[in-house]
């Protein structure tokens, strides 16, 4: 569908010593850098009513600069162009008839819009925060709303199959470890391709219909998954009315909805609520205590120790860990063993994954993991014989007081080395039937 925008040839601008601020539209050929617009912190284009701005901006005052769309009143970055290719304060963004490009100090291209079907007539920033390249008929050639980073706003759709990717931190907009994926039935949080939260499982989510999900959107009254050509709500989260709100996948791995009114930002929704459901909340193989307050308390499982004082995560004592499908995966099976994690343990992905084997004993489960270089550990359900594989990377372990977790036993694949506590290590070659 071709989108057209009303275009005015009369630009409203204000002359400054460092550069001119533009309202709503800019024509090619135009160049911006932080230095050129330093008096306005890199901002050079505003939406018609000044709700949003486009700026060459450095979050947190750091040395990395990004081309950003920012909600002015709250200071919220809703989109960034070159998130994985930051530039310095003197580097330039250029608008030409071919599109937008950003170059580094050496002149090499850092980021650019894709090839367009016709020449650019103007760059538009809408009152919804959408950055749009227009052709001479005011038709849309490219829109930032179609290339979301970690945030969507009112008026923006996140279609089925699309994702939001977290930033590394509030100051480092590079692509982080977490994703929010829109499927044909739900919105799912993932780490390394493993699910750890679903919108439909949240207590505030209400399922209205069984239509196939087509897109996610937020509006004045909440968050919605729509289907049936946008006419039916599949899942909804109802919220208090607000004229501006954002839905963001934060650097922490949580999905957050916030609204802004007057001078305050209010968090309206958070998922998951429990700290221990965040895959790396305590680092690799770190032990997260699952408490009633939902706040994480981190330690190491018995037989494991902290990686270092300055970093999170744990290592097996007297053992080393294999890496998924690299040279260590070619080790003789006799060089591999399994360190038991202890009782009452759980893992974030178990509730969202299917067992790799059903109705088997522990030895068969371990043998499967040993033969698969992507497998770095297992959880074994004793009563059902279900075998769950921890693949490609390891997250945090959950310590739970729930009675039904006595049946779930966890083991981490290790490389045999120096002597360690044999009570915590189950060697493959033993026909252990625990």
N, C-alpha and C positions, 0 to 999 in steps of 0.2 A: 504494500500500500504506500502510495506516494504522499508525503506530508508536505504541506505548504505553510509558510509563515508570512505574516504581514511585514513588509520591509519598507522602511522609510529611508529616502536618500539624504535626509537631513540629520546628520549626526550631532548629538549634543555632547560637547566636550568642554573641558575646563583647562585652560593653559596653566601649566606649572613650569617651574624652572627645570625640573628633571625630565618631564615628559607630559603628554596630554592624557587625561583620563577620559575614556569613552563610555557612553551610555548605550547599551543594548547591541550596537553593531560596530564592527570594524571591517574595513575593506582591505583587500590586498593592495599594495605590498606593505606589510607592517612588520616591525621588529620590536621585541620586548626583552628586557633582561631585568634582573633585580636591581642592578646599579642604575639603570635608566629611570626606574620608577621607585627609587629608594625612599622618597618622601612619603610614599603610601605603602610601604612595606611590600613592594613588588606588585601591587594591584594596578591594573590598567584598564579593565573592562568591568562595568557594572550592569546588572539587569535593570529594566526600565524603572522600577521603584527602589532600586538599591538594595534589594533583598539578598542578592548573591553577587559575588565578585570573582573574576579570574585573576590569578596572581602567580608570579614566580616567587615561590614561598619556601621558607625553611622552618619546618615545624620544630618547636622547642628552641629556636635560635641556633640550631646546629649548622654545620657546614654544608649539608646536603640540601639542594634546592630542587623543587618539583613544580611543574605547571599544574595548578590546582584550581578547582571550583570550590569556593568557600561560602558558607552561610554567614553573612556579615555580623548579625546581632549576637550569634552564639559562638562564632569562631570555629564552627564545625567544618572540617574538610569532607566534602561529600564525594569528590572524585579527584584522581590524580592521573596525569598522562604517563609520565616517565617513572613510575614507581620503582621499577627495577633498574633504572639507569639515571640516577641522580646527577645533577650538574652543579657547577660552582656559581657564585653570585654574578659573575661576569658573562656567563654563557647565555646564548640567545635562543629565543623562540621566534620562529618566522612564520608569517601567514602569507602564502602566495596563491596563485590560481591553481596550483597543484594540491594545496592543503596546508596542514600544520606540520612543521618539522622543528626538532630541537637538536642542537649540535653541541658537542663538548668543546673545551678550550682548544683542542687540536683540530677542530673543524669536522671531525668525524661524526656521522649521524648517530644520535642516541635514541631517538624515538620519532615516529612520523605516523600520520594517518595513512590508512591503506590507499591504494590507487582508486581514484574516483571516476565515475562515469562521464563527468563533464567538468568544466572549469568552475572554480569557486568565485562567487560574486560577493559574498560577505560572510563574516563570522558573527553569529548571534548568540547571546546569553539570555535565556528566557527567565521569566519570574519563577519558574519551578526549579531552576538550577541546571537546566539542560543546555549544554554547549553544542551548537549546531552549525555546520557548514552548509550554506545555501548556494543554489545555482542562480542563474539570471532570471528564472521564473519563480523564485522564492521557494523552490522545492528543496527538500532535505537531501543532502548528499552523504552526510555522516552525522551521528549524534553521540555524545558522551553517554547518554542514557542506555545506549545499546552495548556499551563496553564497561559495565560496572566494575568497581574494584572491591571495596569492603562494605559499601553503604548504598542503600536506596532511600529515596525520599518520596513524599506524596506526589503522585502523578507519574511515577516510574513503575514499569513492569519488569519483573524478573521471570523470564519464561521457563517452562519445563526444559530441563537439560542444561540450564545456565547455572553458574556458581557465583558466590561471593568468596573471595580469598582474604584471609586476615592479613594485617600488616605485622611486621616483626615487633614494632612497638609504636607508641604514639609519635615518637620522633623519627623513626625509621619506617618509611612507608613501603619498603620492599615486601614482596610476597612472603607471608609467613607460613606456618605449618598447618593451619586449619582452613576448612572449606565448609560453606553452606551450599548444599546441592538441592535443586528443585527437581523432584521426581514426578512421575505421573500420579502419585498418590500422597505425597508428603513433602515436607522440608526437613532435610537430614543434615546434621553436623557430622563431619568426617575428619579423621586424622590418618594420614598415610593410607587412604582408601578404606579405612575402618570406621564404621558408624559408632557414635557414642551418645547421640541424642536425636529424638524425633519430635517435631512439633506436635503431632497427634497424641503423644504420650504425656504431654504437659497437662496438669490439672485444670488450667485455664482455657485449654483448647476445646472447642465445640465442633463436632462433625455434623455438618448440615446435609450432606448428600454423598453419593457414591460416584459422582461424575469423575472422569479423568481430569487431573489437575493440568491446567494450561499455563498459569502464571501466578506468581505471588505479588501482592501489592499492599501498600499501606495507604490509608486515607484518614480523614478527620476522626473516624470512630473506631479505628483498630487496624489489625493485620488480617489479611485474607488470602486464602488460596482459592482461585477462581477456576471454573470449568464451564463446559457447555457454551463456548464462544463468549465467555466472560459474563454470562447471564446468571450463572448459578454459583453460590458459595459452597465450596467443598469443606474447608476447615476455617474457623475464624477465632481470633482473639479479640474480644471487645474491650475497648479502652475509653477513657474519658475524652470528650471532644477536644480537638486541638488543631490549629491551623498550620502548625509546622511540627513534624516529628520525623525521626530517622530510624531506620532499622539497620543495624550494623553488626558485623561479625568482628568482635574485638580481638586484639592481639592475644588476649588470655585464652581464646577459644570459646568464649561465651557469645551467644546471640543476644543482642540488647536492643530494646526499643526505648527511645527517649523523646520527650517532647520539650519544646521551648516556649516559654511565655514570659513576658516582661523581660527580666534579666536573669531568669533562672532556667537551668536545665534539670529536668526531672526524669529519673529512670522509671519506666512504667512496666517493663517486662524483662526478665532475665532467664536464660536457659542454657545449660542446666543450672539448677539452683545449688545442687550439691557439689562442693569443690572436688570431691574425689572422683566425680565422673569426667573431669577434665583429663585427657590422656597423659599429659606430661606435668601435672600439677606438682608432683614430687620428683620429677626427673625420671630417667631410665631406671626401672626396677626399684624406684623409691617406694616406700610403703606409706600409703595415705590412710590415716585413721578415720573411719566413717563415724562421725559423731552426730548427735541430735541437732547441734547448731549448724550443721552443713559446712563448717569451716575446717580446712585441712590442717592436720597435724602430721608432719612428715618424719619418718625415721627409715631404718633399713630392716628388711626381713632377717630373721635369725640365720647366721652363717654368711651374711653379706655385710659390707662396710661402705662407708661414704667414698665416692670417687676422689674427692678432695674437699678441703675446707671451704673453698671458694666456689664450688659448683654443686648442683643438686645431682641426684642419682646415686645408685649403689652398684657395687661389684661383688661377685662371689669371692669369699676369702680363699686364697690359695688356688684359685682357678682363673682362667681368662674366658672371655666370651667370643664365640665365632661371629663373623659377619655374614649376613645373608648373601649366599651365592657369590662369594669371591674365592680367593685361593685357599682360605681356611676351610671352605666347604668341601674340598677334595681330601680332607683328612680321613684316615682309616677309621671306620666306626668304633674300633677299640679305643681310639683317642678321645672319644666323646662320652660324656656322662650327663646326668641330670641332677641339679641341686634342687631339693624340695624347698618350697616357700613357707611351709608351716600350715597350721590349721586356720580355718575361718578366713580364707583368702578368696578374692574375686578379681575380675579384670573388666575394664570398662566395656569391651566389645562383646562379651559373652552373650548378653541379652539381645544383641543385634546380629548374631551370626549363627550359621548352622554348623553342627559338628562335621568334621572331616571323616569320621568313622562312627558307626553306631554299634552297640552291643559287643564291644571288644574289651579285652582286659588291658591293664595298664601297660604291659610289655608290648602289646601290639601297637598301642597308641604311641609309645616311645619309639618303636621301630619305624613307624611311619614318619615321625619327625626327623629321625636320624637320616632317613633316605631322601628327605626333601631339604635342599639347602636353604630354601626360603623360610623354613620353620625354625624359630629360635626358642621355642618353649611350648608347653602344652598345659591345658587344664583338663582334668579327667573327672567326670561324674561317675562315682563308684556304683551307685544304685542302678543307673541305666546303661553304663558302659559307653557313654558318649565321650568322644575325643575331640577337643577344640584345639586348633593350632594357632599359635601366636606368630604371625608371619611378617617378614621383612624388617620390622623394627619393633623395639620393645618400649612400652609406655610404663606408667606407674601401676603399682599393685594396690588393690584395695583391701584393707583389713576390715572385716565386717563381723558384727556380733550376731548377725541373723542366724537363726537355728538351721535354716536350710542350706547354709554354706558349709556345714560340716561334711557334706557329701562331695564337695568340689575341691579337688587337690591340684595344686599348681606346681609345675617343674620348669626350671630354666635350663636350656642346653648349655653346657660348658665344655671347655677343652681341658682335659686332664693335665694337671701340672704338679705343683708342690702338694704335699699332704694337706688335707683339710679335715674338717669334721665329717667322718664317714657316715655318721647318723643322719646327716642332711643330704647325702649324695647317693643316688641310685644309679649304679653302673649298668649300661645297656646289656652287657653280656649275661647279667644275672637274670634269671627267669623269675622276676619279682611279681608277685600276685597281689600286692597291697591294693 
